[in-house]
Amino acid sequence: MAPSTSEDNRRFWAEMWTQYEPRVITLCTQPVVQEHHWRRMPKIPLDYKPSERGRVALNLALFVLNGCLAPLPQASLAFSTLWQTGYLSMITLPVRFAMEASGGVAYAAWVWRQMEATGDITKGGERVARLTLGSRSPVELPWGGPATLLSINVMDFIDKMDASGMPGARADYEFLCESCHPSFLQLTYWNLASISVAESINPVLKKRMVAQFDRTISLLEDTVAFARSRSNGLLDTILPIVEQERAVHEAT
């Protein structure tokens, strides 16, 4: 079979981008977190002393809003940029990050549920401290000195996703990881699908490309939707506690 011409090349990519463009635009323009959640957070430094339970609620909200949701839209923008430029060997990296960030939301929700179910606020505080101050490499703390707590393993995040509404999350995460590492087979498929070598396109490869594209973008969509729904549920539970304690302080 004769190789594709440059014109065929451009036509193929125009068709592919047209097919997925509305989905990518939606990902890049739809807010992940409701704006009112940000407005419910107290200013730092605090002008009141929270209870131990209130401190866990506040720090979980900080972790979810700043550690998970704030960077999540950049994953969609990075995906869009890589997609449009045809740098497909890098395309799963932002999707994998999105899964990790969304898994952080799932883990935070689990921490709160466990604390409320057991009444063990000390254990809840320890877990939150690992979420907000933990590290697996030398990282400087804002007030000086290195982080000494061990951060939560990211696979615990992914497993909490799997257990709380996104079944198969671990298998999906492993699919993404396969081309985030120098895996010859998966990276070869992505490289063959890139613009620079798209003359290699044939019906068999095209079928594989479309399947991989669709799985990857679908994972990003599902992951963002998961983060949005789970964070709204958690924040609507814990932020009233923060607000109530602050209101009590202001009333005294």
Secondary structure, 3 states (H helix, E strand, C coil): CCCCCHHHHHHHHHHHHHHHHHHHHHHHHCCCCCHHHHHCCCCCCCCCCCCHHHHHHHHHHHHHHHHHHCCHHHHHHHHHHHHHHCCHHHCHHHHHHHHHHHHHHHHHHHHHHHHHHHCCHHHHHHHHHHHHHCECCCCECCCCCECCCECCCHHHHHHHHHHCCCCCHHHHHHHHHHCCCCCHHHHHHHHHCCHHHHHHCCHHHHHHHHHHHHHHHHHHHHHHHHHHHHHHHHHHHHHHHHHHHHHHHHHC
